[in-house]
Amino acid sequence: MDHPDVPTTPTTPDRNDATDPQRDSLRDSQRDSLRDSHRDSLRETTRAPASPSACDAIVASDDITKQTALRVQKLVHDMQLQFLQEQDAARRDVEAARNEIALMRLTGEHVQELEEMRAKLAEVERVLGAQQEMLSSVSRSIEELSSMVPRPKRR
C-alpha cells in the first residue's frame, strides 16, 4: 500500500527540530494523511470481496511481515474452503428437497391407482375366502355322500 504523499521510510526528529512548530504540523498532517489512507483502504477491503489477487496484493505489500502475510493467505484459504463446503451442503440440501418433491408428486399421481389396486385386492381376497368356504362345504358334502353310499366289496 504505497501512498505518494506519505514517506516510505520513517523519519526521526532531530533534537533541535523537536520543538519546531512547522515540523510538528507536517508530522501531524502526515499522520492524518496516513490515518485517512488507512481508513480508505479499510473501506475498500470491506467493500471489495476477497479474491486471490487482493490477497496476493496484501501478501506482496512491504507494510506487513511475512508471518502476517502467511496468516492472511491461510485465512483466505480457510474462508474459501468453508464457502465451498457450505455451498456443497446447500446444493445437497436442495437436491434432497427436489427428490422428495418428485417422490411426493409420483405418490400423489398414483394414489388413485394404488387405491384401486387395494380395492381389487380386497375383492380378490373376499372371493377367495368365499371359494374356500364353498370348497370346504363341497368336501363335507362328498364325505357325507361317501358315508351314505355303500362301498363295493372287493373280491
WOWO-V357067 format. One record per pair of residues at least 24 apart in sequence whose C-alpha atoms are under 10 Angstrom apart, sorted by the first residue. I is the first residue (numbers start at 1). J is the second residue. Records with the same first field share a line. If there is no record, write none. Layout:
# WOWO-V357067
I->J ; J
This chain:
# WOWO-V357067
1->37 ; 38 ; 41 ; 57 ; 58 ; 60 ; 61 ; 62 ; 63 ; 64
2->37 ; 61 ; 62 ; 63
3->33 ; 34 ; 37 ; 38
5->30 ; 33 ; 34 ; 37
6->30 ; 31 ; 33 ; 34 ; 37
7->34
8->62 ; 63
50->76 ; 79 ; 80
51->76 ; 80
52->76 ; 77
